[in-house]
Amino acid sequence: METAVEARATAKLDLFEEIARLKREMNAVILAHYYQEPDIQDIADFLGDSLQLAQAAKATDADVIVFCGVHFMAETAKILNPTKQVLLPDLAAGCSLADSCPPHLFARFKAQHPDAVVVSYINCSAEIKAMSDVICTSSNAEKIVRSIPESRNIIFAPDKNLGAYLEQKTGRKMILWQGSCIVHETFNERKLIALKTRHPNAVIIAHPECEPQVLAHAAFIGSTKALLEFTIQSPHQEFIVATEAGIIHEMRKRSPRKTFIAAPPNEERHCACNECPYMKLNTLEKVYLAMKNRAPEITMSEELRLRALKPMERMLELSK
């Protein structure tokens, strides 16, 4: 824990310069998700969604990976890089979706369907990955589901909304674990319609973790990366964005003349409910302190890592 003296000293530093210096000295790479705060996105060596970040973690030759995201993402980097040090600025940066799938309950659920292929969304713990046959992200989930023979049953975990969307897209009926993301569950259909009425020229775009009634109003549904690319390539000038609001920073950077509006949450009063509270636990100061102290560090047993590695490698192979 940072002391009062350290806090005062840190306040006087140029954190951007200090992080750049430490990165050189440590041979470190900073990976950041689109949902991170703007300052962290801007210092990242690589900015991406879950699939892009997994691929970047696999490819890096850095000695230290500073992962600016949430716990399961940093775990994924460690699974792929056993000899590298993986730092997470705040160990409390968890994930409501990952937490919705406790390993002991999932093991019992899996045992009830012994012949099913287990496809797990990357937003899950290392323990869940280790119980899976293949991992997927929102970028490659449809491709991976379609790769499984139709004669096989599929367990899809942990996101029920992404699972339902994939059932609709592929025509495959799957056995769904009933997990969800607190951010994507909070978008309100009634308020979305009202917002669209006030902005009739705006195009609604949404992440497939949203509930079906929200997705029904979207002109485009896709992963975080796909949503970003759509806004860059689209001739439309105004977008209502139904995913975590952090992506809007990069959307505005890539398309400065376009307008981006965060989709409204359920709450009647103004709130930051369309922002992930876990993602936002990471700050520029915590990035600096993690690099300075080389902690918090992600660790796991080699036995668990190897079991989780197999379905991760299958995903990366299928994603080529």
C-alpha positions in Angstrom: 0.0 0.0 0.0 1.3 3.5 -0.9 2.3 5.6 2.1 1.5 9.2 2.6 5.1 10.2 1.8 5.0 8.2 -1.4 1.7 9.8 -2.3 3.1 13.3 -1.9 6.2 12.3 -3.9 4.1 10.8 -6.7 2.0 13.9 -6.9 5.1 15.9 -7.9 6.1 13.6 -10.7 5.3 13.7 -14.4 3.7 10.3 -14.6 3.9 10.2 -18.4 7.7 10.7 -18.3 8.2 8.3 -15.4 6.2 5.5 -17.0 8.1 6.0 -20.2 11.4 5.8 -18.3 10.4 2.7 -16.4 9.2 1.0 -19.5 12.6 1.5 -21.1 14.5 0.3 -18.0 12.3 -2.8 -17.5 11.9 -3.7 -21.1 8.1 -3.5 -20.5 5.1 -3.3 -22.7 1.9 -1.7 -21.7 -1.3 -3.4 -23.0 -4.6 -1.6 -22.5 -8.2 -2.4 -23.2 -10.5 0.2 -24.9 -12.5 0.5 -21.7 -9.6 2.0 -19.7 -9.5 5.7 -18.8 -8.2 8.0 -21.6 -4.8 8.7 -20.1 -4.1 4.9 -19.9 -5.3 4.4 -23.5 -3.0 7.1 -24.7 0.2 5.7 -23.1 -0.5 2.1 -24.2 1.9 0.4 -26.6 -1.0 -1.7 -27.8 -4.7 -0.8 -27.4 -7.3 -3.4 -28.3 -10.1 -5.7 -27.4 -9.8 -9.1 -25.7 -8.7 -11.1 -28.8 -6.3 -8.4 -29.9 -4.8 -8.2 -26.4 -4.4 -11.9 -26.2 -2.6 -12.0 -29.5 -0.4 -9.1 -28.5 0.5 -10.8 -25.2 1.4 -13.9 -27.1 3.6 -12.1 -29.6 5.5 -9.7 -27.3 9.2 -10.0 -26.6 9.1 -7.7 -23.6 10.3 -9.0 -20.2 7.4 -7.3 -18.3 3.7 -7.0 -19.4 1.8 -4.2 -17.7 -1.8 -5.2 -18.3 -4.2 -2.3 -18.0 -7.5 -4.1 -18.0 -9.2 -6.5 -15.6 -8.0 -9.6 -13.7 -9.0 -12.2 -16.2 -7.2 -10.4 -19.0 -3.9 -10.2 -17.0 -4.4 -13.9 -16.2 -4.7 -14.6 -19.9 -1.4 -12.9 -20.5 0.3 -15.0 -17.8 -1.2 -18.2 -19.2 0.4 -17.3 -22.6 3.7 -16.0 -21.1 4.8 -18.2 -18.1 8.4 -16.7 -18.1 7.3 -13.1 -18.2 6.3 -10.9 -15.3 2.7 -9.8 -15.6 1.6 -6.7 -13.6 -2.0 -5.5 -13.0 -2.2 -2.0 -11.6 -5.0 -2.8 -9.3 -5.7 -6.4 -8.2 -9.3 -5.5 -7.3 -10.0 -4.8 -11.0 -12.1 -7.9 -11.4 -15.1 -8.6 -13.7 -18.8 -9.1 -12.9 -19.1 -11.6 -15.7 -16.2 -13.7 -14.6 -17.5 -13.5 -11.0 -20.9 -14.8 -12.2 -19.4 -18.2 -13.0 -17.9 -19.7 -9.8 -15.6 -22.7 -10.7 -17.2 -25.2 -8.2 -20.7 -24.5 -9.6 -19.5 -24.6 -13.2 -17.8 -28.0 -12.6 -21.2 -29.3 -11.3 -23.0 -27.8 -14.3 -20.5 -29.3 -16.7 -20.8 -32.8 -15.1 -24.5 -32.7 -15.9 -23.6 -32.6 -19.7 -20.6 -34.9 -20.0 -20.7 -35.1 -23.8 -20.9 -31.4 -24.5 -18.1 -29.3 -26.0 -17.4 -26.4 -23.6 -16.9 -23.1 -25.3 -16.0 -20.4 -22.7 -16.0 -16.7 -23.4 -12.6 -15.2 -22.5 -14.2 -13.1 -19.8 -13.8 -15.9 -17.2 -11.3 -17.1 -14.6 -8.3 -19.3 -15.3 -10.1 -22.1 -13.5 -13.1 -21.9 -16.0 -10.7 -21.7 -18.9 -9.0 -24.9 -17.6 -12.4 -26.7 -17.7 -13.1 -25.6 -21.3 -12.4 -27.2 -24.7 -12.0 -23.9 -26.5 -12.0 -20.2 -25.5 -13.7 -17.5 -27.6 -14.0 -13.7 -27.7 -16.8 -11.6 -29.1 -14.6 -11.1 -32.2 -14.3 -14.8 -33.0 -17.2 -16.5 -31.1 -19.4 -17.1 -34.2 -16.5 -18.7 -36.1 -15.6 -20.9 -33.2 -19.2 -22.1 -32.6 -19.5 -22.9 -36.3 -16.3 -24.9 -36.2 -17.9 -27.4 -33.8 -19.7 -30.3 -35.6 -23.5 -30.0 -35.4 -23.7 -33.5 -33.9 -22.1 -32.2 -30.7 -23.9 -30.4 -27.9 -22.3 -27.1 -26.8 -22.1 -25.6 -23.3 -21.5 -21.8 -23.7 -20.3 -19.9 -20.7 -20.5 -17.6 -18.9 -22.4 -14.8 -20.9 -26.1 -15.7 -21.5 -26.6 -12.7 -23.8 -23.7 -13.4 -26.0 -24.8 -17.0 -26.1 -28.3 -16.1 -27.1 -27.0 -13.8 -29.8 -24.8 -16.7 -31.1 -27.7 -19.0 -31.1 -29.6 -16.6 -33.3 -26.6 -16.1 -35.7 -25.6 -19.7 -36.1 -28.9 -21.5 -35.6 -27.2 -23.7 -33.0 -29.1 -24.4 -29.7 -26.6 -24.3 -26.9 -26.6 -25.0 -23.2 -26.1 -21.5 -21.7 -24.6 -20.6 -18.3 -26.7 -17.7 -16.9 -24.0 -15.1 -16.4 -23.9 -11.5 -17.5 -22.0 -8.2 -17.4 -23.3 -5.5 -15.1 -22.5 -2.8 -17.6 -24.1 -4.3 -20.7 -27.2 -5.4 -18.6 -27.8 -1.8 -17.5 -28.8 -0.4 -20.9 -32.4 0.6 -21.0 -34.6 -0.1 -24.1 -37.1 2.6 -23.3 -34.5 5.2 -22.8 -32.6 4.0 -25.9 -35.7 4.5 -28.0 -36.2 8.0 -26.5 -32.6 8.9 -27.2 -32.9 7.7 -30.8 -36.1 9.8 -31.1 -34.1 12.9 -30.1 -31.3 12.0 -32.5 -33.1 10.5 -35.5 -30.0 10.5 -37.7 -27.9 8.5 -35.1 -27.0 4.9 -35.8 -27.3 2.6 -32.8 -24.4 0.2 -32.5 -24.1 -2.5 -29.7 -21.9 -5.1 -28.2 -23.4 -8.6 -28.2 -23.2 -8.7 -24.4 -26.2 -6.4 -24.3 -29.7 -7.9 -23.7 -31.7 -9.1 -26.7 -34.2 -6.2 -26.5 -31.4 -3.7 -26.8 -29.7 -5.6 -29.6 -33.0 -5.6 -31.5 -32.6 -1.8 -32.1 -29.0 -1.9 -33.2 -28.0 -1.3 -36.9 -24.7 -3.0 -36.2 -23.7 -5.5 -33.5 -20.1 -6.5 -32.9 -17.0 -6.8 -30.7 -15.4 -3.7 -29.3 -12.9 -3.7 -32.2 -15.7 -4.2 -34.7 -17.7 -1.3 -33.3 -14.7 1.0 -33.6 -14.0 -0.1 -37.2 -17.7 0.3 -38.1 -17.7 3.9 -36.9 -14.5 4.7 -38.8 -15.8 3.2 -42.1 -19.4 4.2 -41.9 -20.6 7.3 -43.8 -22.9 8.1 -40.9 -21.9 11.1 -38.7 -23.7 10.3 -35.5 -23.7 7.1 -33.3 -25.4 5.9 -30.2 -22.9 3.5 -28.6 -24.3 0.6 -26.5 -21.2 -0.7 -24.8 -18.8 0.5 -22.1 -18.3 4.2 -22.6 -14.5 4.0 -22.6 -14.4 3.1 -26.2 -15.8 6.5 -27.2 -12.4 8.1 -26.4 -10.8 6.1 -29.3 -13.8 6.6 -31.5 -13.5 10.3 -31.2 -9.7 10.2 -31.8 -10.2 8.1 -35.0 -13.2 10.1 -36.2 -13.0 13.6 -34.7 -15.7 15.1 -36.9 -18.3 12.5 -35.9 -20.6 12.5 -32.9 -20.7 9.7 -30.3 -23.4 9.4 -27.7 -23.2 6.8 -24.8 -26.4 4.6 -24.6 -28.4 5.4 -21.5 -28.5 3.1 -18.4 -31.5 2.2 -16.3 -31.0 4.7 -13.5 -33.1 7.8 -13.6 -30.4 10.0 -12.2 -27.1 10.8 -13.8 -24.5 8.1 -13.1 -21.5 6.4 -14.6 -23.4 3.1 -14.9 -22.4 2.7 -18.5 -18.8 2.6 -17.3 -17.2 -0.6 -15.8 -16.3 0.2 -12.2 -13.6 -2.5 -12.3 -11.9 -1.2 -15.5 -11.9 2.3 -14.0 -10.0 1.1 -10.9 -6.8 1.3 -12.9 -5.3 4.8 -12.9 -2.2 6.4 -14.3 -0.7 6.6 -10.8 -1.4 2.9 -10.2 0.3 2.1 -13.5 3.4 4.0 -12.4 3.4 2.4 -8.9 2.9 -1.1 -10.3 6.0 -0.6 -12.5 8.0 1.1 -9.8 7.2 -1.7 -7.2 6.9 -4.6 -9.7 3.6 -5.4 -8.0 0.8 -6.5 -8.0 2.0 -9.4 -10.0 -0.2 -12.1 -11.5 0.8 -15.7 -10.5 -0.8 -19.1 -10.8 0.3 -22.7 -10.4 1.9 -24.3 -13.5 -0.6 -27.1 -13.4 -3.5 -24.6 -13.7 -1.7 -22.6 -16.3 -1.1 -25.6 -18.6 -4.7 -26.7 -18.4 -5.9 -23.2 -19.2 -3.4 -22.9 -22.0 -4.7 -25.7 -24.1 -8.1 -24.1 -24.9 -6.5 -20.7 -25.3 -4.1 -22.0 -27.9 -7.0 -23.7 -29.7 -8.7 -20.3 -29.9 -5.7 -18.5 -31.2 -5.2 -21.2 -33.8 -8.8 -21.0 -35.0 -8.5 -17.2 -35.1 -5.7 -17.1 -37.7 
